[in-house]
Amino acid sequence: MSDALHDRQRIFHDVALRWLPDVTRFARSLTRDDAATEDLVQETFLRAWRHWDSFVQGSEARAWLFTIARNAWRKQAPRDARMVAVEDDALQALAEPEYPLGAPDPVLHALSHTDLGGAIREAIDALPDVFREVVELVEVQQFSYQEASEVLEVPVGTVRSRLFRARRQLQQSLIEHARDAGLVPSTAMEDRT
């Protein structure tokens, strides 16, 4: 093996492969299937290796890999499955304030004192793709709005809009979970709907 190839492998390992767990979690959030996740992760790192010369050393490798993963997934997933109506009256209604500013929200109080890890993951997984992607990047992976916009190849305003709508859908899912689990009185639920 030549020294140049050995150096390239070492740098790729140190810079790119360290993000394998994060890329795997992101791929899982896109595919929602273990086998498809493995395929997408392999495709992501294969493409990254092939195009390693185009990676700017010192830049954010994690975001670069997420962009590759998302683009690979988008080529594989049918376009119609990702389409979501932008204007949705039901979602807009969820954005309306439920309680006056400063007033305690009994639902949020009950939810804040309960372990909701599984319910949150299920709610995120149930989101339409365009909303799930932005939640995974901003809320789970802690990307900035700007970084998420670069990965998703959309304006920052679109990231904010999708995140707003996704949070409302998550809120509704968690309220339903709380009602089903008996965590909040049904009267509180009836007042909110």
BELSULCOR-V63575 format. One record per pair of residues at least 6 apart in sequence whose ideal C-beta (glycine too) atoms are under 8 Angstrom apart, sorted by the first residue. I is the first residue (numbers start at 1). J is the second residue. D is the distance in whole Angstrom. If there is no record, write none. Layout:
BEGIN
I:J:D  I:J:D
END
This chain:
BEGIN
8:52:7  11:57:8  12:48:8  12:49:6  12:52:6  15:55:8  15:57:8  15:61:5  16:45:7  16:48:5  16:49:8  16:52:8  16:55:8  16:61:5  16:65:6  17:45:7  18:61:8  19:61:6  19:62:5  19:65:5  20:41:7  20:45:8  22:62:6  22:65:8  22:66:8  22:141:7  23:41:6  23:44:6  23:45:8  23:62:8  23:65:5  23:66:7  23:69:6  24:37:7  24:41:5  25:136:8  25:140:7  25:141:8  26:66:6  26:69:6  26:70:8  26:136:6  26:137:8  26:141:7  27:37:5  27:40:4  27:41:5  27:44:7  27:69:5  27:73:7  28:34:8  28:37:5  29:124:7  29:125:7  29:132:6  29:133:8  29:136:4  29:140:7  30:40:7  30:69:7  30:70:7  30:73:5  30:77:8  30:129:7  30:132:8  30:133:7  30:136:8  31:37:5  31:40:6  31:73:7  32:125:6  40:69:6  40:72:6  40:73:6  40:76:7  41:69:7  43:72:5  44:65:6  44:68:5  44:69:4  44:72:6  45:65:8  47:68:5  47:72:6  48:55:7  48:64:7  48:65:6  48:68:6  51:68:8  55:61:7  55:64:6  60:147:7  63:143:7  63:147:5  63:150:6  63:151:6  66:137:7  66:141:8  66:143:8  66:151:5  67:150:7  67:151:5  67:153:8  70:133:7  70:151:6  70:152:7  74:82:8  77:129:7  81:129:7  82:128:8  82:129:4  82:130:6  84:128:4  84:129:8  84:130:5  84:131:7  88:165:8  91:165:5  91:168:6  91:169:7  94:168:4  94:169:7  94:171:7  94:172:6  95:164:7  95:168:5  98:105:7  98:192:6  99:105:5  106:184:6  106:185:8  106:188:5  107:175:6  107:178:6  107:184:5  107:188:6  107:189:7  107:192:7  110:178:6  110:183:5  110:184:5  111:174:6  111:178:6  111:183:7  111:184:8  114:178:8  114:181:8  114:183:6  116:174:7  116:177:7  119:173:8  119:174:6  119:177:5  120:170:7  120:174:7  122:173:8  123:169:8  123:170:5  123:173:4  123:174:6  123:177:7  124:132:6  124:135:6  124:136:7  124:140:8  124:170:7  125:132:7  126:173:7  127:135:6  127:166:6  127:169:6  127:170:7  130:162:6  131:162:6  131:165:6  131:166:4  131:169:6  132:166:7  133:152:6  133:162:8  134:148:6  134:152:7  134:159:6  134:162:4  134:163:5  134:166:6  135:163:7  135:166:5  135:167:8  135:170:7  137:143:4  137:147:7  137:148:4  137:151:6  137:152:7  138:144:8  138:145:7  138:148:5  138:159:7  138:163:6  139:163:8  143:151:7  145:156:5  145:159:5  145:160:6  145:163:8  146:156:6  148:159:5  149:155:6  149:156:5  149:158:7  149:159:5  152:158:8  152:159:7  175:184:8  175:189:7  175:192:7  177:183:8  178:184:5  178:189:8  179:186:7  179:189:5
END
